[in-house]
Amino acid sequence: MVNKLIKYRLLDKFDEDQLPPKVWNNLLSTGSSDVIFMTWQWQKVWWEVFGHGKLLIIAAEEDGKPIAIAPLFAEHGMIYFVGS
């Protein structure tokens, strides 16, 4: 059994340089459901219109390649999904 190192990055904005829309959306397309509400563009616009609290985008990477993204935000001691 080979243990691979998974690194996590915490992003506080929808930064195209740190996590480009193409990378985000390509990762989304590899999942079991390709849902418009999880695209980078939809998440970013939702945050711009309705966002409050502290944005917490968690990006998990293996060998420098994103393998999972969790768009979250924190407010009043609770953590929520962006878009909820």
TASULVEN-V277365 format. One record per residue. N is the residue number from 1. SS is DSSP state (H for helix, E for strand, - for the rest). OMEGA is omega in whole degrees, -180 to 180 (999 if undefined). Layout:
N | SS | OMEGA
N | SS | OMEGA
This chain:
1 | - | 180
2 | - | 177
3 | - | 178
4 | - | 180
5 | - | 176
6 | E | 179
7 | E | 179
8 | E | 174
9 | E | 177
10 | E | -180
11 | E | -179
12 | - | 176
13 | - | 177
14 | - | -175
15 | - | -177
16 | - | 180
17 | - | -177
18 | - | 179
19 | - | -175
20 | - | 178
21 | H | -179
22 | H | 179
23 | H | 179
24 | H | -175
25 | H | 175
26 | H | 177
27 | H | 178
28 | H | -177
29 | H | 178
30 | - | -179
31 | - | -177
32 | - | 178
33 | - | 179
34 | - | -172
35 | - | -179
36 | H | -176
37 | H | 179
38 | H | 179
39 | - | 179
40 | H | -176
41 | H | -178
42 | H | -180
43 | H | -180
44 | H | 180
45 | H | 178
46 | H | -179
47 | H | 180
48 | H | -177
49 | H | -172
50 | H | -172
51 | - | 175
52 | - | -175
53 | - | -178
54 | E | 179
55 | E | -179
56 | E | 177
57 | E | 180
58 | E | 178
59 | E | 177
60 | E | -178
61 | E | 175
62 | E | -176
63 | - | 178
64 | - | -179
65 | E | 178
66 | E | 178
67 | E | 179
68 | E | 177
69 | E | 177
70 | E | 178
71 | E | -175
72 | E | 168
73 | E | -179
74 | E | 177
75 | E | 177
76 | - | 176
77 | - | 179
78 | E | 177
79 | E | -177
80 | E | 172
81 | E | 173
82 | - | -179
83 | - | -179
84 | - | 999
